[in-house]
Amino acid sequence: MKRLSLRARLLLLTAGLLLAGLALIGAVVSDHVERYQLDRLDGQLRSLTELISRVPAAGPPALQNTSARPELLDPALDLFGTPYLVYLNADGSVAGGLHSSRLDAAALPAPGALRTIPADGSAMDLPAADGSGRWRAVARPTVGWAGTVLAAAPRTEADATIAQLRSSSLIGGAVLLVLLTAVGWFALGRGLRPLRRIEHTAAAIAEGDLTRRVPVLASPGTEIGHLAASLNTMLGQLERAFADRSASEARMRDFVSDVSHELRTPLFGIKGSTELYRMGALPERADVDEVMRRIDRDATRLTALTEDLLLLAQLDEAPEGQLDRAPMDLRTLAGDARHDLRTLDPSRPVELTGPAGAGLPGPAPVHADEARLRQVVTNLVGNAAAHTPPGTPVRIGVGTVDGRAVLEVADRGPGLSTTQAGRVFDRFYRARTRSGGADAGLGLAIARSLARAHGGDVELETALGDGACFRLTLSRSE
């Protein structure tokens, strides 16, 4: 059964149910018809025996010469529907009887079988003496003498009617079953056509065409419509998942390439300096000191890069676990950032304002890790100092906007293009290069990761020639 197609299985199931239904209907109809025939026959027999049993007599009537006038007897018996009438003595012996001339005496019930009929008016079946058929018989006690009157009729007509009905039901049911099976085969083929189209779509997707979708095959309220909509939703999610996986793999390849490049540069510097020392190319103490300074600088850069990568990995794995939250105010970080900028570049004008440069700095209470947020602000300030010309004005804004704490670092430098702004938070991406290559391009990525670990974000507003504004937003605490 499992090897058959869905169409064949449904057809077999439908045909089986139809066959069972036709058989049940045929059995019920034939049973009702048979009961009707027997009830009608039993009613005729009861009426005759009731009538004859009430005729007063001292004994059974003389029935010896009744067969001499069949033209009178046969119509009378046919009128009552009882071709056989018999009287029984008290001991069950036959006292007399008459029957239609059209019946053979050998086809009548055996005398011994007549004694088994109860004299209470209930009908029973009797076999013919020659085994040619069955009889229906009813008996009642007579009035005036201790005897029984019994009327019987053959079941030949009733049995023939039932047999014909069953044959007709069988033939008609078989024809109907064949016709409905044929119609069902084509109907199921048409009904399952949407599933075949879904199968073809699935095969195309399995071959790699993730853009394929199941066509609209039926109304959305039907089972096929629901299935098509669900499959299309699933296929969209699969396509996005594969696209995300491909993008993630591409980012991972770029990340590994960038990491290897960033690590290789200081390592090559350290390796080259040690090779010079080993080869005796540093005879003077001043040369050795210079090489040691270069080694120290490269080692420091390598250590910072390693720590940044470790922090990013920890933030990716368990961001909340890297935080030690406590109540604080972003105004403290904004004031320290202004001092840091003046220390880095005393010629640079630094303005401390409210958000968007409106008014004075406002309160921005948050529940956060101050050391981590200070790292975010330091990266934003360092980005402004490193990637804008000396003396470029910088504005630091702090306060509350729409119920959220905000800290902004805005410069009036060259700004960034739309493409650069879209990638500025990517790891190892360097959009502005005034730093001379010392920056590995992780500062803004770390800043955004730390902000998101706090449930906030770092956003950028920029345009070429119009400066850049990095905005840290966090949930404001009460």
VOPAGU-2260 file (C-alpha; in pm, 1 decimal, decimal comma):
REM VOPAGU-2260
SITE   aa  ch    i         X         Y         Z
SITE  MET   A    0       0,0       0,0       0,0
SITE  LYS   A    1     286,9     236,7      80,4
SITE  ARG   A    2     428,2     186,1    -268,3
SITE  LEU   A    3     112,9     323,2    -428,5
SITE  SER   A    4      79,5     688,3    -517,6
SITE  LEU   A    5    -138,2     920,2    -311,4
SITE  ARG   A    6    -385,7     931,7    -598,7
SITE  ALA   A    7    -416,6     550,9    -606,7
SITE  ARG   A    8    -446,3     523,5    -228,9
SITE  LEU   A    9    -718,0     786,7    -212,9
SITE  LEU   A   10    -901,7     615,5    -498,0
SITE  LEU   A   11    -880,3     275,3    -326,9
SITE  LEU   A   12   -1000,5     424,6      -0,6
SITE  THR   A   13   -1289,3     601,9    -172,4
SITE  ALA   A   14   -1383,0     291,6    -371,4
SITE  GLY   A   15   -1372,2      80,0     -56,4
SITE  LEU   A   16   -1597,2     321,2     130,8
SITE  LEU   A   17   -1833,1     338,2    -166,8
SITE  LEU   A   18   -1845,5     -42,0    -190,2
SITE  ALA   A   19   -1918,4     -70,1     180,6
SITE  GLY   A   20   -2190,9     192,6     150,2
SITE  LEU   A   21   -2353,4      23,7    -149,3
SITE  ALA   A   22   -2340,6    -316,5      24,3
SITE  LEU   A   23   -2496,9    -171,2     338,2
SITE  ILE   A   24   -2771,5       5,3     143,4
SITE  GLY   A   25   -2843,6    -310,1     -59,9
SITE  ALA   A   26   -2862,4    -521,2     256,7
SITE  VAL   A   27   -3092,4    -275,1     431,7
SITE  VAL   A   28   -3323,4    -238,3     129,5
SITE  SER   A   29   -3347,8    -614,0      66,6
SITE  ASP   A   30   -3411,7    -676,0     435,6
SITE  HIS   A   31   -3693,8    -420,9     442,0
SITE  VAL   A   32   -3847,3    -560,6     123,8
SITE  GLU   A   33   -3826,4    -914,6     260,0
SITE  ARG   A   34   -3989,9    -806,6     584,3
SITE  TYR   A   35   -4262,5    -629,4     391,1
SITE  GLN   A   36   -4329,9    -937,8     178,0
SITE  LEU   A   37   -4343,3   -1166,1     481,3
SITE  ASP   A   38   -4561,2    -926,9     680,3
SITE  ARG   A   39   -4807,0    -908,2     390,7
SITE  LEU   A   40   -4809,4   -1288,5     354,9
SITE  ASP   A   41   -4840,5   -1340,3     731,2
SITE  GLY   A   42   -5133,0   -1097,8     741,2
SITE  GLN   A   43   -5319,7   -1293,9     474,8
SITE  LEU   A   44   -5258,1   -1623,6     654,1
SITE  ARG   A   45   -5364,4   -1486,5     992,8
SITE  SER   A   46   -5681,0   -1336,9     847,8
SITE  LEU   A   47   -5786,0   -1667,3     687,7
SITE  THR   A   48   -5705,1   -1883,2     992,0
SITE  GLU   A   49   -5880,8   -1635,1    1221,3
SITE  LEU   A   50   -6190,0   -1648,8    1003,8
SITE  ILE   A   51   -6201,9   -2026,0     959,5
SITE  SER   A   52   -6115,2   -2104,7    1322,8
SITE  ARG   A   53   -6423,0   -1918,3    1443,0
SITE  VAL   A   54   -6667,0   -2126,6    1234,8
SITE  PRO   A   55   -6848,7   -2356,3    1487,7
SITE  ALA   A   56   -6829,2   -2724,5    1399,8
SITE  ALA   A   57   -6824,8   -3057,6    1574,0
SITE  GLY   A   58   -6528,2   -3172,2    1367,7
SITE  PRO   A   59   -6330,3   -3100,8    1057,5
SITE  PRO   A   60   -6543,1   -3041,1     746,9
SITE  ALA   A   61   -6555,2   -3300,6     473,4
SITE  LEU   A   62   -6288,1   -3191,0     222,0
SITE  GLN   A   63   -6250,6   -3511,2      25,8
SITE  ASN   A   64   -6420,0   -3404,0    -300,9
SITE  THR   A   65   -6307,7   -3040,7    -318,2
SITE  SER   A   66   -6040,6   -3120,4    -569,3
SITE  ALA   A   67   -6307,3   -3222,3    -819,9
SITE  ARG   A   68   -6395,1   -2856,9    -889,1
SITE  PRO   A   69   -6059,3   -2679,0    -935,8
SITE  GLU   A   70   -6221,6   -2397,5   -1133,8
SITE  LEU   A   71   -6401,9   -2297,0    -809,2
SITE  LEU   A   72   -6134,8   -2387,2    -554,7
SITE  ASP   A   73   -5831,0   -2225,0    -713,9
SITE  PRO   A   74   -5982,8   -1875,2    -746,8
SITE  ALA   A   75   -6109,4   -1894,4    -387,8
SITE  LEU   A   76   -5768,1   -1989,0    -254,2
SITE  ASP   A   77   -5601,4   -1724,1    -471,9
SITE  LEU   A   78   -5843,5   -1467,7    -333,2
SITE  PHE   A   79   -5716,3   -1532,8      16,9
SITE  GLY   A   80   -5357,4   -1580,3     -99,0
SITE  THR   A   81   -5350,4   -1918,2      72,7
SITE  PRO   A   82   -5308,5   -2211,6    -165,8
SITE  TYR   A   83   -5290,4   -2471,2     113,9
SITE  LEU   A   84   -5542,0   -2520,8     397,7
SITE  VAL   A   85   -5529,7   -2814,8     637,5
SITE  TYR   A   86   -5706,2   -2934,6     956,2
SITE  LEU   A   87   -5511,2   -3113,6    1229,0
SITE  ASN   A   88   -5654,3   -3333,9    1501,9
SITE  ALA   A   89   -5560,2   -3289,9    1865,2
SITE  ASP   A   90   -5282,9   -3546,4    1823,7
SITE  GLY   A   91   -5135,8   -3353,3    1529,9
SITE  SER   A   92   -5251,3   -3589,7    1258,7
SITE  VAL   A   93   -5396,8   -3448,0     940,7
SITE  ALA   A   94   -5778,6   -3455,5     956,4
SITE  GLY   A   95   -5822,6   -3312,4     611,3
SITE  GLY   A   96   -5705,1   -3040,5     378,5
SITE  LEU   A   97   -5716,2   -2880,6      39,4
SITE  HIS   A   98   -5468,8   -2710,2    -188,5
SITE  SER   A   99   -5455,9   -2541,0    -524,6
SITE  SER   A  100   -5456,8   -2771,1    -821,2
SITE  ARG   A  101   -5156,5   -2586,9    -955,9
SITE  LEU   A  102   -4942,7   -2723,8    -673,4
SITE  ASP   A  103   -4785,8   -3067,8    -679,3
SITE  ALA   A  104   -4866,1   -3264,5    -362,9
SITE  ALA   A  105   -4497,9   -3351,9    -328,0
SITE  ALA   A  106   -4411,3   -2981,3    -304,4
SITE  LEU   A  107   -4639,0   -2933,8       2,4
SITE  PRO   A  108   -4493,9   -2924,8     356,4
SITE  ALA   A  109   -4444,2   -3264,7     513,4
SITE  PRO   A  110   -4721,6   -3367,3     758,2
SITE  GLY   A  111   -4469,6   -3408,7    1034,6
SITE  ALA   A  112   -4352,6   -3051,0     992,3
SITE  LEU   A  113   -4710,8   -2922,9    1030,2
SITE  ARG   A  114   -4716,9   -3035,5    1394,2
SITE  THR   A  115   -4433,4   -2790,1    1478,8
SITE  ILE   A  116   -4645,2   -2483,8    1405,4
SITE  PRO   A  117   -4767,9   -2325,5    1733,6
SITE  ALA   A  118   -5142,5   -2260,8    1742,1
SITE  ASP   A  119   -5107,6   -1901,2    1861,7
SITE  GLY   A  120   -5116,5   -1721,5    1527,7
SITE  SER   A  121   -4739,8   -1675,4    1493,8
SITE  ALA   A  122   -4589,2   -1739,1    1151,0
SITE  MET   A  123   -4314,7   -1991,0    1084,0
SITE  ASP   A  124   -4121,1   -2120,0     785,0
SITE  LEU   A  125   -4162,1   -2483,5     676,1
SITE  PRO   A  126   -3956,3   -2674,5     418,6
SITE  ALA   A  127   -4129,6   -2843,5     126,4
SITE  ALA   A  128   -4144,9   -3221,6     142,9
SITE  ASP   A  129   -3936,8   -3251,3    -172,9
SITE  GLY   A  130   -3698,6   -2975,6     -70,7
SITE  SER   A  131   -3805,4   -2752,9    -362,1
SITE  GLY   A  132   -3876,8   -2445,5    -153,4
SITE  ARG   A  133   -4005,7   -2294,0     166,1
SITE  TRP   A  134   -4356,7   -2233,1     298,2
SITE  ARG   A  135   -4496,4   -1978,7     539,1
SITE  ALA   A  136   -4757,9   -2120,6     778,2
SITE  VAL   A  137   -4993,8   -1990,7    1052,3
SITE  ALA   A  138   -5210,2   -2210,5    1284,2
SITE  ARG   A  139   -5500,5   -2137,7    1520,8
SITE  PRO   A  140   -5719,6   -2360,7    1740,8
SITE  THR   A  141   -6070,1   -2434,5    1610,6
SITE  VAL   A  142   -6397,7   -2365,9    1788,2
SITE  GLY   A  143   -6625,8   -2657,5    1876,2
SITE  TRP   A  144   -6371,2   -2938,3    1853,4
SITE  ALA   A  145   -6012,7   -2993,3    1972,1
SITE  GLY   A  146   -5839,4   -2934,9    1645,8
SITE  THR   A  147   -5623,6   -2683,8    1463,2
SITE  VAL   A  148   -5670,1   -2507,9    1136,6
SITE  LEU   A  149   -5350,3   -2426,7     945,2
SITE  ALA   A  150   -5301,2   -2204,7     640,3
SITE  ALA   A  151   -4978,2   -2206,5     439,8
SITE  ALA   A  152   -4844,4   -2028,8     135,5
SITE  PRO   A  153   -4521,3   -2084,3     -57,5
SITE  ARG   A  154   -4246,3   -1826,7     -30,1
SITE  THR   A  155   -4146,7   -1877,3    -390,7
SITE  GLU   A  156   -4271,8   -1540,6    -511,3
SITE  ALA   A  157   -4129,6   -1352,3    -213,2
SITE  ASP   A  158   -3792,8   -1529,9    -240,9
SITE  ALA   A  159   -3780,5   -1465,1    -614,0
SITE  THR   A  160   -3852,2   -1096,0    -556,9
SITE  ILE   A  161   -3575,4   -1070,0    -297,4
SITE  ALA   A  162   -3331,5   -1261,6    -518,3
SITE  GLN   A  163   -3409,2   -1034,6    -812,6
SITE  LEU   A  164   -3369,4    -727,8    -593,0
SITE  ARG   A  165   -3033,0    -848,1    -466,8
SITE  SER   A  166   -2913,5    -931,2    -817,1
SITE  SER   A  167   -3022,1    -589,7    -941,9
SITE  SER   A  168   -2851,5    -421,5    -646,9
SITE  LEU   A  169   -2534,3    -619,2    -710,2
SITE  ILE   A  170   -2522,7    -543,0   -1081,2
SITE  GLY   A  171   -2625,4    -179,6   -1037,1
SITE  GLY   A  172   -2378,7    -133,1    -753,1
SITE  ALA   A  173   -2096,6    -283,7    -958,0
SITE  VAL   A  174   -2173,5     -57,6   -1253,5
SITE  LEU   A  175   -2203,3     245,2   -1026,1
SITE  LEU   A  176   -1877,9     153,9    -851,8
SITE  VAL   A  177   -1693,8     127,5   -1183,9
SITE  LEU   A  178   -1835,6     456,4   -1311,1
SITE  LEU   A  179   -1765,7     644,7    -986,5
SITE  THR   A  180   -1415,6     495,1    -966,6
SITE  ALA   A  181   -1340,7     618,3   -1317,4
SITE  VAL   A  182   -1482,8     962,3   -1238,6
SITE  GLY   A  183   -1292,3     964,3    -909,7
SITE  TRP   A  184    -965,1     883,7   -1087,7
SITE  PHE   A  185    -993,1    1190,7   -1308,7
SITE  ALA   A  186   -1132,3    1406,4   -1025,9
SITE  LEU   A  187    -847,4    1311,3    -794,9
SITE  GLY   A  188    -597,9    1377,5   -1073,4
SITE  ARG   A  189    -739,5    1725,5   -1114,9
SITE  GLY   A  190    -760,9    1782,5    -740,6
SITE  LEU   A  191    -400,5    1670,9    -683,1
SITE  ARG   A  192    -266,3    1884,6    -966,6
SITE  PRO   A  193    -170,9    2167,2    -723,6
SITE  LEU   A  194      32,8    1918,2    -519,8
SITE  ARG   A  195     222,2    1816,2    -831,9
SITE  ARG   A  196     301,2    2181,7    -900,2
SITE  ILE   A  197     421,0    2213,4    -541,3
SITE  GLU   A  198     634,6    1901,3    -598,2
SITE  HIS   A  199     789,8    2056,2    -909,9
SITE  THR   A  200     860,3    2378,0    -720,1
SITE  ALA   A  201    1024,7    2180,6    -437,2
SITE  ALA   A  202    1237,3    1990,3    -690,8
SITE  ALA   A  203    1353,2    2318,1    -846,9
SITE  ILE   A  204    1442,6    2454,1    -503,2
SITE  ALA   A  205    1629,0    2131,7    -420,2
SITE  GLU   A  206    1836,8    2188,6    -733,5
SITE  GLY   A  207    1944,2    2526,4    -597,4
SITE  ASP   A  208    1687,0    2779,5    -721,7
SITE  LEU   A  209    1594,0    2936,6    -388,2
SITE  THR   A  210    1400,2    3215,8    -559,2
SITE  ARG   A  211    1122,0    2980,9    -671,2
SITE  ARG   A  212     787,3    3010,1    -495,7
SITE  VAL   A  213     469,8    2803,2    -498,6
SITE  PRO   A  214     217,1    2970,2    -733,1
SITE  VAL   A  215    -127,2    3072,3    -609,9
SITE  LEU   A  216    -315,6    2747,3    -665,8
SITE  ALA   A  217    -637,9    2799,9    -473,5
SITE  SER   A  218    -825,9    3040,5    -251,8
SITE  PRO   A  219    -637,8    3135,2      67,6
SITE  GLY   A  220    -923,2    2988,2     271,7
SITE  THR   A  221    -871,5    2635,0     135,5
SITE  GLU   A  222    -625,7    2371,1     254,8
SITE  ILE   A  223    -418,3    2403,7     -64,5
SITE  GLY   A  224    -418,3    2781,7     -25,3
SITE  HIS   A  225    -302,1    2754,0     336,9
SITE  LEU   A  226     -33,4    2502,8     235,0
SITE  ALA   A  227      92,9    2724,4     -48,4
SITE  ALA   A  228     106,6    3031,0     178,3
SITE  SER   A  229     287,3    2837,5     453,3
SITE  LEU   A  230     535,3    2691,6     204,5
SITE  ASN   A  231     606,1    3033,0      53,6
SITE  THR   A  232     665,3    3175,2     401,6
SITE  MET   A  233     899,9    2887,2     481,3
SITE  LEU   A  234    1079,8    2925,5     148,5
SITE  GLY   A  235    1127,2    3296,5     210,7
SITE  GLN   A  236    1277,4    3220,9     549,6
SITE  LEU   A  237    1503,0    2955,0     396,5
SITE  GLU   A  238    1620,7    3193,8     126,5
SITE  ARG   A  239    1695,4    3460,9     386,5
SITE  ALA   A  240    1870,0    3203,4     605,2
SITE  PHE   A  241    2091,1    3087,9     317,4
SITE  ALA   A  242    2159,2    3449,5     220,3
SITE  ASP   A  243    2245,7    3534,7     581,2
SITE  ARG   A  244    2468,8    3229,4     601,9
SITE  SER   A  245    2646,9    3324,6     281,1
SITE  ALA   A  246    2687,4    3681,4     403,3
SITE  SER   A  247    2811,9    3553,3     739,7
SITE  GLU   A  248    3062,7    3325,3     570,0
SITE  ALA   A  249    3179,7    3614,2     352,7
SITE  ARG   A  250    3215,2    3836,2     660,1
SITE  MET   A  251    3401,5    3561,1     839,8
SITE  ARG   A  252    3641,8    3520,5     547,8
SITE  ASP   A  253    3698,5    3896,2     538,8
SITE  PHE   A  254    3736,5    3900,5     915,5
SITE  VAL   A  255    3993,9    3622,2     915,4
SITE  SER   A  256    4178,5    3792,6     631,2
SITE  ASP   A  257    4178,6    4127,2     812,4
SITE  VAL   A  258    4283,7    3971,2    1143,2
SITE  SER   A  259    4567,7    3786,2     980,6
SITE  HIS   A  260    4679,9    4107,9     807,9
SITE  GLU   A  261    4655,6    4316,8    1124,2
SITE  LEU   A  262    4843,5    4055,9    1326,5
SITE  ARG   A  263    5103,5    3996,5    1057,7
SITE  THR   A  264    5219,3    4360,8    1041,3
SITE  PRO   A  265    5338,9    4397,8    1405,4
SITE  LEU   A  266    5465,4    4039,2    1411,5
SITE  PHE   A  267    5677,0    4099,2    1101,7
SITE  GLY   A  268    5811,9    4415,8    1262,9
SITE  ILE   A  269    5909,0    4228,8    1577,7
SITE  LYS   A  270    6051,9    3939,7    1376,4
SITE  GLY   A  271    6256,5    4174,2    1154,3
SITE  SER   A  272    6396,8    4364,6    1451,3
SITE  THR   A  273    6503,1    4044,6    1627,6
SITE  GLU   A  274    6666,0    3918,3    1305,9
SITE  LEU   A  275    6869,2    4241,9    1278,4
SITE  TYR   A  276    6984,3    4201,1    1637,8
SITE  ARG   A  277    7070,7    3832,5    1588,2
SITE  MET   A  278    7271,7    3911,9    1272,0
SITE  GLY   A  279    7476,4    4176,3    1457,0
SITE  ALA   A  280    7344,0    4461,7    1245,9
SITE  LEU   A  281    7293,9    4677,3    1558,6
SITE  PRO   A  282    7648,6    4755,8    1679,7
SITE  GLU   A  283    7561,5    5075,1    1859,3
SITE  ARG   A  284    7361,2    5106,6    2179,4
SITE  ALA   A  285    7143,8    5375,3    2021,3
SITE  ASP   A  286    7048,7    5134,5    1739,8
SITE  VAL   A  287    6949,6    4868,9    1992,8
SITE  ASP   A  288    6741,0    5119,2    2187,6
SITE  GLU   A  289    6560,3    5226,3    1868,1
SITE  VAL   A  290    6486,4    4868,0    1773,0
SITE  MET   A  291    6357,4    4796,4    2123,9
SITE  ARG   A  292    6125,4    5095,5    2099,1
SITE  ARG   A  293    5990,1    4963,4    1770,3
SITE  ILE   A  294    5942,4    4619,4    1923,8
SITE  ASP   A  295    5766,0    4773,1    2221,7
SITE  ARG   A  296    5541,3    4978,1    1990,9
SITE  ASP   A  297    5450,2    4675,4    1780,2
SITE  ALA   A  298    5394,3    4461,0    2090,1
SITE  THR   A  299    5168,6    4727,8    2238,1
SITE  ARG   A  300    4972,5    4745,9    1913,9
SITE  LEU   A  301    4948,6    4365,5    1902,8
SITE  THR   A  302    4830,9    4353,4    2265,4
SITE  ALA   A  303    4565,0    4620,8    2204,8
SITE  LEU   A  304    4443,0    4442,7    1893,4
SITE  THR   A  305    4422,4    4111,1    2077,1
SITE  GLU   A  306    4232,1    4268,6    2364,8
SITE  ASP   A  307    3988,8    4435,3    2124,4
SITE  LEU   A  308    3925,1    4109,0    1942,7
SITE  LEU   A  309    3875,3    3926,9    2272,4
SITE  LEU   A  310    3626,5    4191,7    2388,3
SITE  LEU   A  311    3429,6    4166,3    2063,2
SITE  ALA   A  312    3418,9    3788,4    2093,5
SITE  GLN   A  313    3294,7    3814,8    2453,3
SITE  LEU   A  314    3029,0    4067,6    2353,0
SITE  ASP   A  315    2912,2    3838,9    2073,8
SITE  GLU   A  316    2891,8    3540,7    2307,1
SITE  ALA   A  317    2743,5    3694,1    2626,0
SITE  PRO   A  318    2704,1    4072,3    2606,1
SITE  GLU   A  319    2524,9    4116,3    2939,2
SITE  GLY   A  320    2793,0    3916,9    3121,7
SITE  GLN   A  321    3056,9    4181,9    3037,3
SITE  LEU   A  322    2870,7    4459,9    3221,6
SITE  ASP   A  323    2875,9    4576,1    3584,2
SITE  ARG   A  324    2580,2    4814,3    3596,3
SITE  ALA   A  325    2532,2    5097,8    3841,8
SITE  PRO   A  326    2343,9    5431,6    3840,1
SITE  MET   A  327    2534,2    5709,0    3660,6
SITE  ASP   A  328    2484,3    6017,7    3442,3
SITE  LEU   A  329    2618,7    6062,9    3091,1
SITE  ARG   A  330    2706,5    6425,5    3171,5
SITE  THR   A  331    3009,7    6294,4    3362,1
SITE  LEU   A  332    3137,9    6119,3    3048,7
SITE  ALA   A  333    3061,5    6423,4    2832,9
SITE  GLY   A  334    3269,4    6651,0    3061,0
SITE  ASP   A  335    3560,5    6407,5    3063,7
SITE  ALA   A  336    3540,1    6374,5    2684,1
SITE  ARG   A  337    3575,5    6752,0    2645,1
SITE  HIS   A  338    3891,7    6749,4    2859,6
SITE  ASP   A  339    4030,0    6452,8    2662,9
SITE  LEU   A  340    3981,8    6634,6    2331,9
SITE  ARG   A  341    4149,0    6950,8    2458,4
SITE  THR   A  342    4439,9    6740,0    2578,9
SITE  LEU   A  343    4474,5    6565,7    2243,6
SITE  ASP   A  344    4447,6    6887,1    2040,7
SITE  PRO   A  345    4454,1    7216,6    2237,2
SITE  SER   A  346    4382,9    7408,9    1914,8
SITE  ARG   A  347    4051,8    7228,6    1860,2
SITE  PRO   A  348    3737,8    7419,7    1974,6
SITE  VAL   A  349    3519,6    7189,8    2186,6
SITE  GLU   A  350    3161,6    7286,8    2273,6
SITE  LEU   A  351    2946,8    7117,1    2538,8
SITE  THR   A  352    2572,1    7148,5    2463,5
SITE  GLY   A  353    2241,3    6971,4    2487,6
SITE  PRO   A  354    2131,4    6719,1    2225,8
SITE  ALA   A  355    2138,0    6852,3    1865,0
SITE  GLY   A  356    2325,0    7159,4    1992,5
SITE  ALA   A  357    2015,3    7303,7    2160,9
SITE  GLY   A  358    2071,5    7473,0    2495,7
SITE  LEU   A  359    2284,0    7357,6    2782,5
SITE  PRO   A  360    2376,9    6999,7    2869,1
SITE  GLY   A  361    2086,0    6818,9    3033,5
SITE  PRO   A  362    2060,6    6528,4    3275,5
SITE  ALA   A  363    2095,0    6181,6    3120,9
SITE  PRO   A  364    2069,4    5926,6    3405,1
SITE  VAL   A  365    2126,6    5564,4    3306,7
SITE  HIS   A  366    2181,6    5230,3    3477,4
SITE  ALA   A  367    2497,7    5110,7    3306,4
SITE  ASP   A  368    2860,7    5003,4    3332,4
SITE  GLU   A  369    3051,8    5334,7    3355,3
SITE  ALA   A  370    3386,3    5184,7    3253,2
SITE  ARG   A  371    3238,9    5029,2    2939,1
SITE  LEU   A  372    3048,1    5345,6    2844,6
SITE  ARG   A  373    3364,7    5547,5    2901,0
SITE  GLN   A  374    3530,5    5313,0    2651,6
SITE  VAL   A  375    3249,9    5387,8    2402,9
SITE  VAL   A  376    3286,6    5765,1    2445,3
SITE  THR   A  377    3667,2    5741,3    2426,3
SITE  ASN   A  378    3639,6    5557,8    2094,3
SITE  LEU   A  379    3398,5    5821,6    1958,9
SITE  VAL   A  380    3619,9    6108,1    2072,6
SITE  GLY   A  381    3932,7    5935,2    1943,6
SITE  ASN   A  382    3759,8    5879,2    1608,3
SITE  ALA   A  383    3681,8    6252,0    1580,3
SITE  ALA   A  384    4036,5    6349,1    1677,4
SITE  ALA   A  385    4203,7    6095,8    1448,3
SITE  HIS   A  386    3997,1    6146,3    1134,2
SITE  THR   A  387    3945,9    6524,0    1117,5
SITE  PRO   A  388    4207,0    6792,9    1050,4
SITE  PRO   A  389    4371,3    6960,0    1354,4
SITE  GLY   A  390    4166,6    7249,4    1486,6
SITE  THR   A  391    3835,5    7111,1    1351,4
SITE  PRO   A  392    3553,6    7212,5    1592,8
SITE  VAL   A  393    3382,0    6933,0    1783,8
SITE  ARG   A  394    3052,6    6949,7    1970,6
SITE  ILE   A  395    2962,7    6715,4    2255,9
SITE  GLY   A  396    2590,3    6707,0    2329,8
SITE  VAL   A  397    2425,4    6532,8    2624,6
SITE  GLY   A  398    2070,9    6516,4    2758,9
SITE  THR   A  399    1737,5    6340,5    2715,4
SITE  VAL   A  400    1540,9    6301,9    2388,7
SITE  ASP   A  401    1203,0    6125,4    2375,2
SITE  GLY   A  402    1263,9    5959,3    2710,2
SITE  ARG   A  403    1608,3    5823,4    2615,6
SITE  ALA   A  404    1950,8    5934,2    2736,2
SITE  VAL   A  405    2166,1    6072,9    2453,2
SITE  LEU   A  406    2536,3    6159,3    2416,6
SITE  GLU   A  407    2658,1    6301,0    2083,8
SITE  VAL   A  408    3006,3    6359,5    1943,0
SITE  ALA   A  409    2974,0    6579,8    1632,3
SITE  ASP   A  410    3258,8    6715,8    1422,5
SITE  ARG   A  411    3277,6    6955,1    1125,1
SITE  GLY   A  412    3521,8    6741,7     932,2
SITE  PRO   A  413    3497,1    6611,7     574,7
SITE  GLY   A  414    3212,5    6369,4     657,4
SITE  LEU   A  415    3149,5    6035,9     489,5
SITE  SER   A  416    2968,1    5913,7     180,1
SITE  THR   A  417    2657,3    5698,1     201,4
SITE  THR   A  418    2861,5    5387,0     120,2
SITE  GLN   A  419    3120,5    5467,7     384,4
SITE  ALA   A  420    2852,9    5546,1     643,3
SITE  GLY   A  421    2690,0    5207,2     577,7
SITE  ARG   A  422    3012,2    5023,4     661,3
SITE  VAL   A  423    3169,2    5245,7     924,5
SITE  PHE   A  424    3068,1    5009,7    1208,2
SITE  ASP   A  425    3207,3    4701,2    1033,2
SITE  ARG   A  426    3510,6    4542,8    1192,6
SITE  PHE   A  427    3845,5    4638,7    1037,5
SITE  TYR   A  428    3678,8    4896,4     813,8
SITE  ARG   A  429    3865,7    5229,0     792,4
SITE  ALA   A  430    3674,2    5498,9     607,5
SITE  ARG   A  431    3899,1    5792,1     704,0
SITE  THR   A  432    4275,5    5735,3     709,7
SITE  ARG   A  433    4436,0    6033,5     883,3
SITE  SER   A  434    4554,7    5801,2    1156,6
SITE  GLY   A  435    4832,3    5674,9     931,8
SITE  GLY   A  436    4726,7    5312,8     951,5
SITE  ALA   A  437    4774,8    5267,5    1326,3
SITE  ASP   A  438    4401,7    5220,8    1378,8
SITE  ALA   A  439    4285,7    4864,4    1312,2
SITE  GLY   A  440    3927,3    4973,8    1246,9
SITE  LEU   A  441    3776,1    4814,6    1558,4
SITE  GLY   A  442    3693,9    5120,7    1769,1
SITE  LEU   A  443    3348,5    5195,9    1625,9
SITE  ALA   A  444    3260,1    4824,8    1609,6
SITE  ILE   A  445    3344,1    4794,9    1980,5
SITE  ALA   A  446    3149,1    5111,2    2059,3
SITE  ARG   A  447    2833,1    4982,7    1890,4
SITE  SER   A  448    2866,1    4634,9    2045,6
SITE  LEU   A  449    2902,4    4784,1    2394,6
SITE  ALA   A  450    2606,6    5017,2    2337,1
SITE  ARG   A  451    2387,4    4730,2    2220,2
SITE  ALA   A  452    2496,0    4520,9    2516,4
SITE  HIS   A  453    2341,4    4799,1    2727,4
SITE  GLY   A  454    2020,0    4781,2    2525,4
SITE  GLY   A  455    2104,8    5097,0    2328,3
SITE  ASP   A  456    2285,2    5181,1    2006,9
SITE  VAL   A  457    2533,4    5409,6    1835,3
SITE  GLU   A  458    2397,5    5590,8    1528,6
SITE  LEU   A  459    2564,4    5803,9    1265,0
SITE  GLU   A  460    2443,4    6112,4    1080,1
SITE  THR   A  461    2682,9    6233,2     811,5
SITE  ALA   A  462    2722,4    6369,0     462,4
SITE  LEU   A  463    3023,8    6454,0     248,9
SITE  GLY   A  464    3153,1    6798,8     342,2
SITE  ASP   A  465    2905,1    6828,7     630,9
SITE  GLY   A  466    3089,4    6651,5     915,4
SITE  ALA   A  467    2976,6    6350,4    1115,0
SITE  CYS   A  468    2765,3    6310,1    1427,7
SITE  PHE   A  469    2790,7    5988,4    1628,4
SITE  ARG   A  470    2498,3    5953,0    1872,0
SITE  LEU   A  471    2494,2    5714,1    2170,7
SITE  THR   A  472    2136,7    5640,2    2289,0
SITE  LEU   A  473    2047,1    5443,2    2602,7
SITE  SER   A  474    1735,7    5377,0    2807,6
SITE  ARG   A  475    1692,0    5652,8    3064,0
SITE  SER   A  476    1668,0    5542,4    3426,6
SITE  GLU   A  477    1435,2    5714,0    3671,9
